[in-house]
């Protein structure tokens, strides 16, 4: 493999690298604008809608169970559980966006360091360049390691914490056709 020296690309490399760095800055800025930092993971319009769905499913389940409409009750229980799962998925998505923001927030500093490194490389000052980026590289490597170690699944807060304390019995299973033959 033929090797090149930075002197061989001195005229074109700064322009090309600078264009790539500007693209990184622009994309990072657009990402951060599109995904503003949340004060906390939690209440959104979507989570409010899921809470409403869960509440309605629970109400139908309770009423249907009281009048022995077991098939309807089992469907309502499923609606309630689906709303819970949707809420958990929503919380996980919010947490993952927050993790992605942490990554993207490091990029502008990396771009600034890379601009300085390019200038130093063109002057053949590689030791100075390595010293200059050491702290940023350490931060970036540390973040990558933290994200790899971080749990991928965090339990989402319940949509109905009070109901969990009240329910000692496990949720009903889907009614068999024999059980629900007389119920509607």
N, C-alpha and C positions, 0 to 999 in steps of 0.2 A: 504494500500500500504506500502510495506516495504521500509524503507529509509536506505540509506547507507551514510557513512562518507567518506570523501576524503582519510582517512587512510585505508579504505577497498580496494581502487584501486590505492594506492600509487605506486605500482610496474608497473602497466600497463598503467595507465592514461597518464603520461608524454609522453611515447612513442607514444601512439595513438593520443593524441592531437597534438604533435609535427609533426606527419605525416600529419594530416589534415591541420595544419597551413602551412606546406611546399607546400601542394597541392593548397591552396588558393593563396599563393605567386606566384607559378608557373602559375596558370591560370590567375591571374591578369596581370602578366608580358606578357604572351602570348596575352591577350586581347589588352593591350596597344600597343604591337608591331604590331598587326594586324590592329589596328585602330589608326594610328598616328594623333596627334592633327593637325587640320587644322588651318591655319592662319585666314581664314574666310570662311564662307559658300558661295559657289558660283561656279565659273567657274571650270568645270571639263570636261573631254572628253565627258561624257554623256550629260552635259548641252550644250556643243557645238553642239553635234549631234541633240539635241532637237531644238536648235536655227535654225539649217539648215533645219530641217523638217518643222518648223513653217514658215520659210522664203519661202520655196518652196510651201507650202500650200497657203500662202498669195499671192504669184505670180500667182498661178493657179486660185485662187479665183478672183483676180483683172482682169486678162485676160478674164476669162470665163464670168464675169459679164459684161464686155464691149461688148461682142459679143452675149449677151443674152442666153448663155448656162447655164441656171439656175440650172439644176440638177448637172452639173459638179461643178458649183460654190458652191452649198450647200454642196457637198461632200468635196471640198477643204476647206471650212469654218470649217467643222467638223475636218479635219486633223489638221488645225491650232489650234483649241480649244483643241484637244487631246494633241498636243505638249505642249501647255500652262499648261494643267493639269499635264502632265508627269513632266514638269519642277518644278511645285509646289510640287509634291510628292517627287521629288529628293531633293529639299531644305529641306523639312520636315524630310526626312530620315537622311540627313547630320546633322540637328539640334538634332535629337534623338541620333545619335551616339555620338555627342559632350556631350550630357547629360549623356549618359552611361559612357563615359570616366571620367566625374567628379565623378561618383560613384566609379568606379574601382580605381581611383587614391587615394581614401581614404583607400583602403584595406591594402596596405603594412604597413601603420602606425598602423592600427588596429591589424594586425598580431603581430607586435612588442610589442604592449601593451598586447596582450593576452599571449604572451610568459612570459612576466614579471608577469602578473596576475597568471599564472599557478604556477610559482615559489613561489609567495607570498601565494597562496592558500595552497600549500603543506606545508608551514610553519605556516599555520593558521593565516596569517596576512591579514584578509579580509578588515579591515578598510583602510590599506595602499593600497590594490589593488583597492578599490573603488576610493580613492583619485587619484591614478595614471591614471586611465582611464577616469576620469570625463571630461577633456577637449576634448579628442578624441570623446567620446560618444556625447558630446554637438555638436561638428562639424558634426558628422554623422547624428544625429537627425535633426539638422538645414538643412542639405542638403536634407534629405528626405522630410522635410516640404516644402522647396523651390520648389522641383520637383513636389510635389502634387499641390502646388499653381500655378505653371507655366502654362501658356496657352499651350494647346496641339496643337494648330493650329496657325501658324504664316504666315501671307501673304507673299507669295514668290515674289521676284522682278520679274517684267515682262520681258519677252523675247524681247518685242518691246515697250519700254517706249515712244519713239517718235510717234509711230503710235497711241497710246492711246490718246495723246493730239490732234492729227489731226482728230480722228473719233468722230464726234458729233452724228452720227446716230447709233442706236443699230445694232448688227450684224444681217444678214438676217436669217430667219428661213428656214428650209428645204422646198424646193419648192414642191407644190402639183403636182400630175400627170397632172392636167389640165394645170397648168402654164408652165410645162416643156415639153408638148407634142411636140412642134416644136423645142425645143432646145436639143442639145446633148453635 
